Amino acid sequence: MKIQQFEDKYLAHYSYAVLNESKKEIVLVDPSRNPQQYFDFAKENNAQIVAVIETHPHADFVSSHLEVHQKTGAKIYAHSLTGVSYPFEAFDEGAELNIGDIKFKSLHTPGHSPDSISIVLNFEGKDHAVFTGDTLFIGDCGRPDLREGAGNLQAKREELAQQMYHSLRDKLMTLDHEVLVYPAHGAGTLCGKALSSANSSTIGAEKITNWSLQDMSIDNFVTELTTDQPFIPKYFGYDVDLNRKGAPEFKSAIEKVKILNQPAVADLNPEYVIIDARSQEIYKQGHLPNSYNIQAGNKFETWLGSIISPGEKFYLSASNQEQLEELIERSASIGYESFIEAAFIAVAGNEQIDLVDVNHFKNHQDDYSIIDIRNTTEFKTQPIFENAKNIPLGELRERAGEIATDKPVIIHCAGGYRSAAGSSIVNEAIGDKTKVYDLGEAINEFYKH
């Protein structure tokens, strides 16, 4: 037996291929949008993918389960509560899938979602590992608040938090201490709040170090789990529904994106925002009107799906062809490729954002409207400026009208990446009424991480 873990570092997502080396058969768990890496793994091992198990309909990425099924004939296994549109085998509590001497057994572990399952892998008669999806993470457990308005089966966060308490204690903590824990996410995901950077663990280690497995009352657990969870990007509910339907084939979907060659402003529909992924330094020197600067960094997908609503058409521009192709693929990882009206290599426009005089700001902070675009929890726990107004980046487009325009506006975050996007959004909204500045990385002169 061989267990191969695959990582999408941008979405902090782990997927898995379990190979029965004697039968040359593979079972996938929670595959990401682009299935090519799994096809390559199968080819390298002269094996066939025979099954795909979905632990739940994911909110933060689009899965390739339907494409894998269509191309290989592999059966898809999911809990019957998911209400999916594609052909599948119900994999409810106690159901088993046998691949030679490898057995996959389903545990119904609601909490992150009502339809979540964990998969116990039994090898040669002994429990070897458990694929916990978004139920148990390393150092944390899954958030319970993503199904209050998404999916066919919706539930209140308090109800799901109570279910999580029991799923962890009645299902997962009863496994042997040496059983390996393979989660669907690591540090950096928005599906939890306190994940470790480790990519695997054991049940025994988690019992010692994971806060959610400690001895506490159900009321205390629910309070802790429902407090200070990260923000929910706009795209999460859309991805839940897309995963329940099954996404279109990856390669053909990205090939449908129209590529423009050096478009003029007149060629672009003014109703559609331009997502300009160039560096903030280049963007500020000259960009097209109606554009937002979401740089091609590690969190591009997260902020694209937090700023642009599902179904909203947009243009995508990048520094060069290679970056453009990469960002189209990364947009597809959250199901946003179909919303790209067209993509093109960025051209220098006449719009600019002036650089802030940091020394003047240090000595005359009251002369500025300070907008802190960090998340609400960051703003509350690590205040930086006494007179700052908090509007989280994901809400900035909708709330830019709340910003006073009687003096220059300065936008800041925690390190400079988010404020590049935020200042571009605010500049588009009120830049004709007042100066808008990005404090950028100079924020580090005002507070220590």
N, C-alpha and C positions, 0 to 999 in steps of 0.2 A: 504493500500500500504506500502511496505517496500523496501528501497533501501539499498543494502549491497555493501560496497566498499571492494575490495580485493587489497592487495599491494604485489608486488614483490620488496622488498627493494633493491635487488642487481641491478635491472635495473630501479629503481624509476618509476615503472609502476603501474598504477591504472586500474583495471577493475571493472565491476559492474554487479550486478544481481538485477533486478527490479521484485518484487513479487506482483502479484495481489492476496491478501490473500483470497478473496472470491472465485475466480475462480481457485485458486491453480495453476497458470501459471506464468512462469518466462521468462523474456527477458534478455539476456546477452548482454553486450556492451564491445567490445574489449577484449575478454578473452585471458589469457596467454597460454603458450604451454601445461602445464599440466592441464587438465580439471577436475581433481578429486575433487578439492575444490568446483567447481560448482555443480558437481553431489552430493556431500555431502550436500551442502546447499539445493538442491532440495529434497533430502531424508529427511532431518531434518524438512522441512516444508510440507512434503507430497505433493509435487508439481511437475509439469512437465515443463521442459525447452521447450518452443515452438518457440523461435526465437533467433537468434544471429545477432547483428548489428555490422558491421565493419565500423568505421568512415573513414578508408582509409587503404591501404596496408602498414603495419608498417615496418619501417626500422630497428628498434633497438631490436625487439623481434619477435618471431614466435608465431602466434595465433593458437588456437585450434578450430577455427570456423568449419573447415571441419570435424574434429573428432566428435565434438558435434553434428553436423548434421547427421553423419553416425550412431551414437549410439542412438540418441533420436528422429530423424526425424525432429528436429527443422529446420525451414527455415532460410537461411542466407540472410541478407539484406545488400546491398552495392550500392554505386553509379554506374551507368551504365558505367561511364568513366574508371572504374578500369580495365576492360578487363580481368576478371577472368576466370579461367578454370573450376571452380566447379559450381554446380547448385545454382542459387541465384535469388532473387527477386530484381529488380531495385528499389532503394530507392532514387530517385532524388528529386530535389527541390519541396516541397509541398506534397510529398507522405506521407501517414499516415498508421500507424499500430495501430489497436485498440485491447486492451485486457481488455474487460469489460469497466470500467469507467476510464481506463488509456489509454491515446493516445500518441503515439510517432510520431512526425512530423519531416521530414527531411528538413534541411536548407543546401543548397550547399554553402560551405564556403571555396573555394580554397584559397591557400596562402602557406600553408605548402606543399601541393601537389595539383595538378589540380583536383583530385578526392575526396578531403576531404569534409566530411559532419559533421554537428553538429546536435544533436538530441534534440529537445524540448520535454520534458515530461509534458504533460497536465493531471492533475488529477482533476476529478469532475468539468471539465469546466474551470479550471484555470491553467495557466502556472506555474509549480512548480519548474522545474529544467531544465538545459541544459547540455548535455554531449558533451563537446567541442573537444574531441579527441586531436589532436596536433595543433589545431587552436588557442584557447585561453587557456593559462596556468594561474596559480595564480601568478601575478606579471610580466608576460611576455607573449609572443605569440610564435608560432612555427617558427622554422628557415625555410627559403625559398630555401635552396641550396642543398636539398637531391635528387632532381629529375633532375639534369642536366645530369645524366648518368645512371639512374635506372628507371625501370618501363616501361610500354608500352606507357605511355603518359609523355614525357619529356618536361621540360620547363626551361628557364633561371631564375636565382635567382631574377634578377631585375623585370622580368615579374610577378613572383609569389609574390614578395614583394608588388607590386602594387595591386595585387588581394587581398592580406592579408589586406591591408589598407581598402579596400572597404568591405571585408567580416566582419571585426570587426565593422565597423561603420554602414553599411547598414543592417546587419543581427543580430549581437549579441547585439550591444549597444541599439538597439530598443526594446529589451525585458525589462520587468518590473524590477525595481531595486531589488526587493526581490527574484527574480529567482535565485536559487542556481546554482553554477557553479561547475561541476564535470569534471576535465580534465583527460587525459590519462597518464599524467606524473607529477612528482613532482621534487623537488630539487635533483640534481645529474644526471638527464638525459642529454644526449647530443643532445636532440631535441630542446633545447632552450639554452639561455645563462644567464638568470637572474631570475630563478624561485624562488618563495617563498617556505619555508618549509611546508606551510599549504597544506592540502589535499583537501580543498574545499573553496568556497567563495560565494559571491553573485555578480550579475551584478553591483549593486550599489556600493559595496565596490571596485570592480575592476575599475570602472570609476574614482574613487578617487585616487587609489594607483598604478594602473598598467600603466607603462610608455606608452605602446602601444595604450592605449585608450585616451591619452591626446590630446588636440587640437594642431595640427601641420599640416604642409603642407605634401602632399604626397611625395614630394622630400626629405624632412627631414626624414620622416618615413622610406623610402626606404634606405637612407644612414645609419640610425641607425640600421635597421634590418639586413642589409647585412654586417655590420662591426663587426669584432671580434667575430664571431661565433666560437664555439668549433671545434676541428678537426673532420673529418669524418672517423670512423673506416672502415677497409676494408670490413667488413661483411654487411654493411648497404644495399648496392645494392642487394646483394644476398638475404637478408631477404625480401626485397620488392617483388622480383620475386617469392620466395618460398610462401609468403603469398597470392600472386595472384593465385598460383596453388593450395595451400592447403597442409599443412604438413602431413606426415605419422602419424599414431597413436602413441602417446607418449610412452606408456609402451612397445609396441613391438619394437619400434625404439631403446630404450635404452637397451633392452634385447639382441639386435643383437650385441652390443659391445663386442668384444672378451676380456676375462680376462686371463692374463698370470700369472703363478705362479713362482716368482723369476727368471725372465729371465736373461740369461747371455748376455753380449754385442754381442756375436756372433749370438745370436738368433734374434737380431733386425736388421731391414733394415737400413743401414747407410744413406740412402737418406731421411729418415723421422726424423724430429726433435722430441726430447722428451720434453714434457711440464712437468716440475717437480714442483709440487705445494707445496712442503714442505717449512718450514720457511727458510728465507735467512741464518740464523745462521747455521742450519743443512746442507743446500745445499752447503754452502761455504766450509764446512769441508770435504765433499766428495760426488761427484756426477758422473754420467755416462757421457761419452763424447757426444757431439752433443745434449746438453740439455739446455733449457731455464728455468729460475726460475720465473715463474708466480705464486706468492703465492696465497693460497686459501683465499684471502681477499674479501672485498665487491665489488671490481672492477674486479674480475677474468674474468667474461664473456667479459667485455669491452676490456680488454687487450688481451685476447685470440683471439678475433675477430679483433683486430687491428694489431696483430703481425703475426698471421697465416692467409693466404689468403683463401677465399672460394675455396673448391676443393682440398686443400693441405692436404695430409695425415699426421698424427702426432700420436705419442704415448702420453698417459696420465699417469702420475704416481703421487701418493699421499702418505701421511704418514701412512694411515691405510685403512681398508676396508670401514669403514663408510664414511670417507672423499672422498674416490675414488668414491663411489656410488653417493654421493652428487654432485661431480664435473661432473660426466657423465650427471646427470640431468640438471645441470646448463649449460653445453655445449649444451644440447638439447634445452634450452630456446632460443638460438640464431641459432638453426638449425645445429650445428656443430657435433652432435653425429655421423653422418654418415662419418665424416672425421677421426674419431679415429680409427687408424689401430689396436690398442690393448691398454688395460689399465692394470696397475699392481701396486702393492704396491712398493714404491721406495726402491731401494737397494743402499747402500753406495758404491760409485765408487771411483776411484783413482784420479779423477780430482778435483782440489781445486782452490779457489780464495783467495789470501792472504788478510789479513786485512790491511787497510791503517794506517800509522802512522799519526794521525791527527795533532799532534804538528809539525811534520816535514813539513807537507803540509801547515800549517798556516804560517810558516816562510819562505817557499821556493816555493811559488806557481808557479813561473816561471819555476821550474824544471819539471812541469807536463803539459801534454796536457789535458785541462779541457773541458769536454763535458757535456753541459747542455741539458738534455733530456726532459725538460718541454715543454709544448706547446708553439708555437711561441708568442702568446699573453702574456703568463706568462713571457717569456724571455724578451720581449720588455718593459713590464710595471713594472717588478720587477727584474732589473738586480742584480746579486749577485757578479760575478767575471768579472773584466774588460776584461780579455783575454780568456773568455770562447767561445767555438763554440757551436751553438745551432743546435742539430739534434733531433727533437721530437721522442719520443720512437716509435711511429707508423711507422716511416721512417727509423729506425736504422738498420734493417737488410739490407735494400737496399743501405744504405749510409755509412756503416761502413768502406768502403774502402777510404772514405774521411779523416779519422782520421790519423793524423801524428803518426808515430811509432818511431820517433827518441828519444822519452823520455817516461817515464811511463804515462799511461792514467788514469785519474780519472773521474768517472761517477757520476753525481748528479742529483737529481730532487728537489722537494719541501719538501719532508718529509721522503723519504727512501723506499717507496714501489716500485715506478717505477724504481728507480736506481738498485734495486735487479735484476729486469728483464733486464734492460739495460746493466748492467755490465756483465751478463751472455751471452748476445748476442754478445757484443763486444769481450769478452774473447774467444768465439768460433771463431770469425772472424779473430782476429789479436793477440790472446794470445801467439802464437808461435813467434811473432816478438817483443813484448814488454810486460811489466807488465801491468795488468789491475786491477784497484782498484774501489771499491764501497764506496763512501763517506757516504752513508746510512743516518741514523738519525743524524749523526754529522753535517749535513747541517744546523741544527738548531743553531749551534754555529756561523754561518756566516751571517744569516739574520733572521729577525723576521717576522712571518706571519702577 
